[in-house]
Amino acid sequence: MQQRQLGPYTVSAIGLGCMNICHAYGDPVSKEQGERVLRTALDAGVTHFDTAALYGFGVSEKMVGEVLGPYRQQFTLASKCGMTVEEEGNRVRTGRVIDGRPATLRATCEGSLKRLKTDVIDLYYLHRFDKSVPIEESVGALADLVREGKIRTIGLSEVSATTLRKAHAVHPISAVQTEYSLWTRNPEIAVLAACRELGVSFVAFSPVARGFLCDVLPSIAALPEKDIRRAMPRFSPENYPKNLALLTPYKKIAEEVRCTPAQLALAWLLHQGKDILPIPGTASEIHVRENLAAADIVLSNEVIERLNNLINQRTVSGNRYSEQSAREVDTEPLP
């Protein structure tokens, strides 16, 4: 497996995002299946596992801790705080909440450490920037956790270049995590350049466009009721047929390269810079192995240019988030 730098850590070029095993895309997989996915990834050479307190409201962290805990020294562990579940006194879940207050971040970290069965988290992200709390205050709280030895390094998720600079002035930021793929180019506006200027690694989530570039999505009507893609404009009845038209020429390129559509998407990302680390998520052992094989694919400049011209911010129909979700992120809007 090709290796890349994630802050101070040397990790597999392709990591594993641990959301899919319990969160966001319909019903969670069985505990046994989730365990198989995690073990397959570890055995195949993945040394970068990314989870969050939000995923499954703690279920993902707990599964990672139970399955991978005995091998803790073999991989870099990343998790996130600042976006968790809101609960009432009787612990009835009422929805997710973005909360960057220091006391909340500390409490979330304590819970994560227990679920992950570890004494320290290698990379701890602020999952979302709480715009009601100065970023300096939230990052200051995470810096306290570094000094106390509960976390080793700090990351930010879905932030603008301006917010990154403010945060980095308080404490060194090791990584920024944002959606990045052929069909989501927001990082190219400013934050990717800021990361490179400051020496911050860039972690790309949803690198296969939430399954779109895998060419395995059923009709949107067939998606589970709770699948988050149902609320995303790119998958709406108006936009999805337009986006599907991009897949035929895209699959033709994959055939020419002799790889799967998902591998082509990951290979494209890896070619955007050695500081970029994709973390595809999956609930399938087969797809784990398929994704990791993308690290060995070499794309010519001509193929990269064709991909850039085919799928980009001008050719994709619809925004990546609904209006409500878009208000929750801090990234620069596409021009």
N, C-alpha and C positions, 0 to 999 in steps of 0.2 A: 504494500500500500504506500502510495506517495505520501510524504509528510509535509506539513505546513506549520507555520507559527501562529499560535493563538495567544496573543499576549506573550507571557514568558514561557508558555508551554509548547512543546512539539507534539502535534497530534496528527491523526490521519486526515488526509486532505478532505475526505468526505466523512461527516459525522452522522449521528442519528438524532433526529428530532423526535422526542418521546411524547408528543401530543396525541398522535393518531391512535395510540393503543387504548385511549380512554376518553377522548374529548373531541368535540367540534364536528366530526363527520358522521353523525348518527349514533347508533347504539355502540357502546364500547365493545371491544372484543373480549373473549373470555380471559380469565386470569392466566389460564394455561397457554393460550395463544400469545398473549402479551409476553409471557416469560420466554416462549420460544423465539420471538422476534429479538428480544434483548440478548439472549444467549447466542443466537446466530450472529448478530452484529459483533459481539465481543470476540467470538471465535474467528470471525472473518477479518479481524484486525482493526475494528473501529476503536479509537481511543478518545473520542469526543462525544459525550452523551449530554444532551440538552433537554432539560425539563423545566417545570415551573409549578409554583404553589397553586396556580389557577387550574392547571390541567386535571380535569376530573375532580376538582376541588380537593387535591391532595392525593388522589389515587395514583397518578403517574409517579410522583415522588416516592410513594410507598412501594410501588412495584419495583422501581429502580433500586431502591434501598434493599429490598428483600432479595432480589435476583442477583444484583451486581455487588452488593455489600461485601461478600467474601473476596472479591477481586478489586477492592477499592484502589489499591496501589497501581493497578494496570491501566487506568484511564483518567482523563480529565473530566471532572464533573461540573456542569453548569446548571444553575437554576435561577429563578426569578422571583422578585417581590414587587409590591406596589400595585398589583392588580389581583385581587382575590375575591372570594365569595362574601357577600353581605349576609349576615345571619342575625336573626332576632333572638330574644332571650331563650326561647325554646329550641334554638338552633335550627329553625326552619330556614332553608336557603331562599333568599328573596331576589337573588341576582348578583352579578359581579359589580364590583366597585373599584374605582381607581383611587388609591389613597397613598400619598407619598409622605405622610407625616412620620417623623423619626420613630415615634413609639410604635406605630403600625409596622414599619419596616423591621424593627427589632423583633417584634412578636412573631411576624411571619418567618423570619430567619430561624428563630428558635424552633418553630414548628417544623420547618423544612429539615433542619438538622436531625430531628427525631425521626421523621419519616424516611429520610435518606440513610439513616443508620451510619452517620459519619460525624466526626468531630469538627470538620471544616469543609466548606464548599470552595472549590477552586476558583470559580468565576461566578459572581453573583450579579445579575442584571436588575436594574430598575425596569420593570416590565413595560410601564408606561410613565411618562412624565405627567405628574399631577399638577396641572396648571394653576391650582390654588395654593401650591406650596413652592417657594423658590427652589430651583434645581440645586442651588448651592446648599440649601438646608437638607434636602434628601440625600445628596451625595455626601454631605458631611456626616450624616448618620451612618451611611455605609462605610465611610472611612473609619468611624469609631469601631465598627465590626471587624475591619481589617486589623486595627491595632489590638483588638481583643483576641485575635486569632480564630474568629468564627468563620470568616471568609478570607480568601487570599488576594483576590483581585476584583475589580469593579467593572461592570459593563452597563451599557444603556441600550434600550430597545425602542425603535421607532422615534428617533429624535432628529431634529434639524441640525445643521452644521453650527448654527449659533448656540443652541443649547449644549451641544457637545463641547464647544470651546469654553463655555461658562463652567461646565462640570469639570473639565480637564484642569482648569485653573485651581480647583479646590483639591482634587486628588487625581493622580494619573488614571485615565480610563484605558483599560486593556482591550476592550472590544465593543463594537457597536453591532447590534443585530437589527436587521430590517428586511422586509420582503424585497427580494431581488430575483428577477428571472427575465427571460426574453420579453415577457409581456408586462412586466412591472419594472420600469426604468427610473423611478424616483431617485434612488441613490446617486444616479449619474449627474443629477443637477448640481449638488454641492457637498453632500455629506461624505461621499466616497473620497473626494479630493481632500476634505478636511481630515479624514481618517489617515490618509497617506501623509499629509503634512505633519500630523501629530504622532505618527507611528502607532496608530490604533488598528488592530485587526478588524476585518469586516466579516460578519457571519450572515449568510444569506438564508433566510427561512422561506418556505414555500418556493423552492427553486424549480419545481416542475409545475408551477402555476396552479397549485391546489388540485393537481391531478389532470388538468386540462392537457398538458403536454405529454401525458402518459398515453393518451389516446385510449383510455379505458373507461371514461365516464359514461354512464348510461344517460338516458334522457333526463333532464333536470326534474321532470315530473316523477321520475322513479327514485329520486333521492329520498332518504329518510326524512321524516318531518322536521327533526331537530338539526339537520345538516346546515351548517352556517352558510354554505354556498347559496342556499335558497334566497338569502337576503342580500347577496352580493350582485351589484348591477351587471357585471360581466356575464352572469349566468341567468339573467332575466330573459323572458320570452322574446323581448325585443332585440337584445344584444347577442344572445348565445348563438343563434343561427348564423349571424355575421362572423362571429369568431370561429365557429366550426369550419367555415370556408377556408380558413388559414391552415387547417390541419392537413388537407390533401397535399399541397406543395411541401409542407413541413415533413410529412412522412416520406415523401419522395427523397428528400435530402438525407433523412435517416437511413433509407435503403441504400443510397449511394455510399454512405459512410460505413455501412454494414453494422449498424447498431440499432437499438430500440429508440423510440421517440424520447423516452425518459432519459436514457443515457445521453442522447444528443443535447438535451436541455442542460444536463449537469456538466457535460464536457464544455459547452459554450461558456458556462459560468466560470469554470476553472481556468479557461483561457482569458478571462477578463483581468486577471492579475493573481500573482502568487500570494497575495494577502487576503484573498477571498476564500471563505470556507463554507460550502453548502452543507445544510443539515436537513436533507430530505427525511420526511416521516413516512412510515408505512406500517401496516398491520400484517404484512406478509413476509415470511422468510425468503421466498423466492425474489421478491422485489428488493429486499436488503442486499442480496448478492448481486442482483442486476445493477442496482445503483452504484455499488462500490466498484464494479468493473468499469464505470465511466471514467475513473481516474487514469485508465490506461489508453484512453482514446485521444489521438492527436488530430486536430482539425486544421486544415489549411486556411490561409488567409482568405482565399476565395470562398470557402464554405462559410466562414464566419461573416463575411460581408453579405452573402446571400441570406443568412439567417437574420442579420441586423435589418436588412431591407424588407424582409418578409413580415417579421413580428416585432413591433415596436410601439411606442406610445401613440403613433399616428394611425396605425393599422388596426389596433385592438379597440373594440367597441365597449364603452362603459367604464365607469370608475372602478377601482379595486375595492372600495368600501362604500357602504351606504352613507348617507349624510350624517347620521348619528355616529357611526364608527369613525368616519373621517374626522369628526371633531375631537375624537379621543387621541389622535396621533399628532405628532409634532413635526412631521417631515415636510419638506418643501413641496408645494403642489406643482404638478406638471404645467409647463407654459401652454 
